[in-house]
């Protein structure tokens, strides 16, 4: 293919650049191979005592050990779920129901809907909910969060890194305040896993959540890490699986893929983080060169943001039209959380950071991952330049 061909011509020739890893990463080849092997050879129920069941149990526990190594915890602390959303719901509801007379919840305004929505549901059942806003840089002040903790706080939730703007949060500082008051802390590490080390966050958290498909693993697999000495009052009943906290037959092939993805993410973490940071810096510079009015969102300090995630608002342009044009030209990007990006509502994260609704709707998130290369970044920048030029001509005409 001619490297000078227009993005539209490259797309027509079948080339696509996928820059929405924060929504879901493509499965790694080794993950797909591992899952296919398990599907073909391991069909027993891991709760069964016969040979096929013991084989399934062995695969399950191998995956548990691999996920535990990524999280930096004991395998026994890992409770498998169907994904990050279920893991967050299990932590929120389970901790709240186990809290007895504690009926107060504290969350950051940045949290994923899978934390915010069960907290709001609990508020309708009589719990009191306190939401702590971030600063303009998308970072929650640890002191502000500590100040609203109370003796009757059943749970505090602060994600390790925001999935829309990439800003890392002061988890260790908030954890110290929580533990002084005996308040359990939930850390959503779904966006951060595979991009930054997790051991410190895991050591700080009472509950920590993960999802396989952000790592190049399969969709439909996740985990809740429960610290020693912590319990849950599970919202579901029906089986003894996963310490009775998440009943139901485990999806062995998907969890084997999760384990494989966790192993690969951990083994290349330092190298991959550096590579993604270089590529995202290159992409951010290109975006600013293409559109001077584009405003980067989140913390600008590279030490306070995830490598591989770039987010901008385009106040003078139509964000939805930009995203559509990029898609037609072979470049897939996101607007925010994939769970809500199909809706017309503005991002709750950007709104909490103080952006007006029009700016929120103009957001574009470009998230890189394991299969992103420099040529992909350059192609995306060229496609964005063409999309911006089209909008400007349309507005001028």
N, C-alpha and C positions, 0 to 999 in steps of 0.2 A: 504494500500500500504506500502511496506517495505520502511522506511525512508532512508535506506542505498542504495536503488536502484540507478543505474546510471541515469543521466538526460535523456539519450535516452530511457531507460526503463520506466521512469516516463512519458515521452512524449507519448510513445507508449500506455501507460495505460490511456491516455486522459488528463493528467495534463498539463496545460499551465500556464506560468507566464507572465503577461503582464506588461512590463516596458517601455511603450511608451505613457504615459499619456500626455506628451507635444505635441504629435501629435493629439491625441483624447482620452479622458477618457471614459471608459465604463459608460453607463447611470446608475445613482443611481436607486435602486428599487422604491423609492418614486417618482422619476421623471417619470419613465415609468408608474406608476399607475396613476399619475395626468394626464398625456397626454392621456392615454386610457380613463379615465373618461371624459375628455373634448371632445375627438373624438366621444364618444358615445352620449353625451348629448348637446353639443354646436356646432351647425352647421351654425348658422347665420353669416351674414356679419356685422362686427363691425361698418360699416358706415350706416347700415340700421336703420330706426327709429322704426321698429316694435319690438315686444317682443323678438323674437329670436335674432335680431340685438342688442338690449339693453343687453341681456344676454352675447353675445359675447363681447360687449364693456366692461362689468364689469369684465370678465375674463382677457381681455387685460390690463385694467388699474390696476388690482391686480398684474399682472406680472410686469408691469412698476414700480409699487411701490416697489416690491421686488428687482428688479435690481437696482433701485435707492438707496435703503438701502445699498446694497453691495458696490456701487460706492461712497456713501456718498454725494448724491446730491438730488435735488428736483425731483420728478417724471416727471415734465414737461420738464426737461432737457434731458430725455432719448428718443432717436429716434431709433426705432427698425429697424433692417436690417436682411439680410439673413446670416450674419456671420461677423467675423473680417475682412475678405478681402474686403467685400463690404463697411463696416464701414470705413476702412482706405481709400479706393478709394473715398468715398463720402466726407470725410474730406479734403483730398488733393485737389481733383478737385474742390470741392465746395468753399474752402477757396481761392484757386488760382484764380478762375473765379470771386470771389467777391472782389479780391484785387485791381481792377482798374489798375492803372499805376504801381503798385508794381509787378515786374516781376522777382523776385529773390527768390529762394528756398534754404533752408539749411536743410540737413539731416545728421544723423550719418550713417557711413558705415555699421552699425550693423542692420539697419532696415529690417523688413520683406519685401519680394518681393512686397507685396500689398501696401507698401509705396514707395519703390524704383521705381517700374515699372511705376506707374502713374506720378511720378516726372520726370522720363526719357522721358515719352511721352510728358509732358509739355515742357521739354527742346527742343524737336524736333519741338515744336510749337513756339519757340522763347523765352521761359523763360530761365534764367540762373540758373544752379544748382551747389551748393557747397556741397561737401561731406566731412565730418569730420571723420578721422580714429580714432579708439580706440587705447589704449595702449595694450601691450602684455597680460595684465590681462583681456582684453575685456571690459574695462571701458573707456568711452569717457571723456576727460578732459573738465570740464565745461568752463574754461577760453578759451580754444581753440574754443569751439563752440560759445561763446559770441563774440569772436574777429572777426568772419566772418559775424555777423549780420549787416545789412545795413538799411538805411532809406527806401529802396525799397524792403525789404524782405517781401514777402507775407505770408510765412509760415516757421516755424522751426519744425522739427520732431525729437523726441528722445523717444525711447521706455522705459518703466519703468524697464523692465527686459528682457534680451535677451533670446529668445526661444531655442537657441542652446547650449549656455554655462552657462546660468543662472545668469550672472552678473547683479546686480542692477545698475542703472544709476543715475547720479546726477540731477534728474529732477527738484528739487526745486531750485537749483542754476542756472540752465539754464533758468528756468521759470522767475526768478528774472531779468535776463539780457534781456530776450525777452520782458517782460512787461515794463521795462524802455524804450525800444525802440519802444513800440507799436506793437510788432511782435506777431501774434498768435502762440501758441504752441500746436502741436499734440502729445499726449502721447498714444502710443500703450500699453495697459495694458492687452492684451490677455493672455500672458504667466504668468503674475503675479497674476491675479485675483484668489482668493481662496487660495493663498499661503502667501500673505502679505497684510496688510491693504492698502486700496486704497484712503482713504479720503484725505490724504495730497497731493497725486498726482492729484486727481480730483480738489482740490482747486487751484492747480498750473496751471492746463491745461485749454486751451480754448476748446480743443476737446480731448476726451478720448474714446478709443475703447475697446470692450469686445466681447467674443465669448462664447456661452453656452457650446459647446462640450468640452472645457477645464476644465469645472467644474463638469462634470458628468451629464450635460444636453444634449439635442439633437443636432445633427449636423443640420445646416441650420437655426440657430438663432443667432443673434448678436445684438450689440447696439453701437450707437455713442452718447456720452454724450456731449452736447453743453452748454458751460458756458453762464450765463446771459449776455445779451448784444451782443453776437456773432451771426452772421448770416452765411448763405451759399448761393451760387448761384448753385442750384442743377443741376447736369448734365442730369437729366431725367425729363420728364413731363408726366402727365397723370392722376393725381388724387390728392385729398386733404389730403390723409392719412399722418400721421407722420409730421404734420405741413407743408405739401407740399414739404418737403425735401427728402422724400423717398416714392414716390407714389406706389400704389399697395395694394391689399387686404392683410391684415396681416395674417400670419399663426398662428392662435389662439392656436392650440394644442402645436405647437413647442414653442411658446412664453410662454405658461403656464408652460411647462417643464423648460424653461430657468428661469422663476421666481422661481420655486420650487428649482432648483439647486442653484440659487443665495442665497435664504433663508438658505438652508442647509450649504452652504459654509460660510456664514457670522456667523451663529449661532455656528459653531465649529471651527472658524478660528484660534484662539490662540492655542487651544489644538491640532488641526491638523497640524499646522505649526511646533510645537515642536516635534510631533511624526514623521513627515516626515524628519525633520532635523536629528533626531537620526538614522532613518533607512538609510538615504543617507550617513551619516558618516560611518555607519557600512559597507555599500556597497563599499564606496570609499576605506576603509582600506582593504577590501577583494580583490578588484581589484589590489591594489598595491602589496599585498602579492602574488597574482597569477602571476603577470607580472611586474617585477621590472622596466622594461623600459617604461611602460605606463606613459604618461605625462598628469596630470590633466589640463584641460583648464579652463579659466575664473579665477575670483578672488578666492583666497584661504581663505580669511577672511569670516567666516560664516555670518557675519553681512552685507556683500556686495554681497551675492548670494541667489538665491531662495532656500528654503528648498525643498528637494525631487528631485533635478536634479543633476546628476553626468555625467560629460563628460570627455572623455579621448581620446588622440591620441596614436596609437600603431605604432611608426615609423618603427619598424623592422618586422611588420606583415601586412598581407593583411586584411584591415578592412572589405571589402565586404565578404570575405570568412569567417571571424569571425562571422559576422552578420547572414550569411546563416547557418552556423553550429549551432549557438545558436537557430535559428528558428527551425531547424530540431530537436533540443533537447528540444523544448518546451518553449523557452524563446524569447519573442518579444522585440526587442530594436530598437532604431532609429539611424540615422546617422546625422541628422540635421533637417532643416525645412522639414516637410512632403510634402509641396507643390513642393519641388524640389529633394527630396531624391531618386526618381526613375530615375533621370538623373545621368550620369557619371561624371558630372562636380564637381569640388571641392567646398566645402562650402565657400561662399563669406564672411561669418563671420570669419572663421578661417584664410582665406587669408588676410582679413583686419587686423587681429591681428598679422600677420607676419609669419604664418606657411607656409612652402613650400607645393606645390601641393600634393606630396606623403603623407605627414603627414595629410593634410586636408582630403584626401580620406580614411585614416585609422581610422577616428573618429568613436567613438561609444558614443551615448547618452543614458543614462539609466534614465528614468523619472518615479518617483513613484507617487501614487495617493491614492484616498480615499479607495480603496480596496486592497492596498498592505500591506502585513504582513511580519514579520521577517522571517518566513519560506520561503517566496518568494525571499527575498534578499539572503538568504543562498543557495537556489536552483539555483538562477542565478549565484552566485559566483562559485558554483561547475560546472555548465555548462560552464562558461567562462574558468575555469581551464582546462576542458577537451578540449575545442576548441583551446586554446593556445597550449596545449600539442600536438594536432594533427598537427597544423601548424609547430611546431618546429621539429617534427619527419619528416614531409614531406620535410622541408628545409634541414635537416641533411642527409636525404636519397638520 
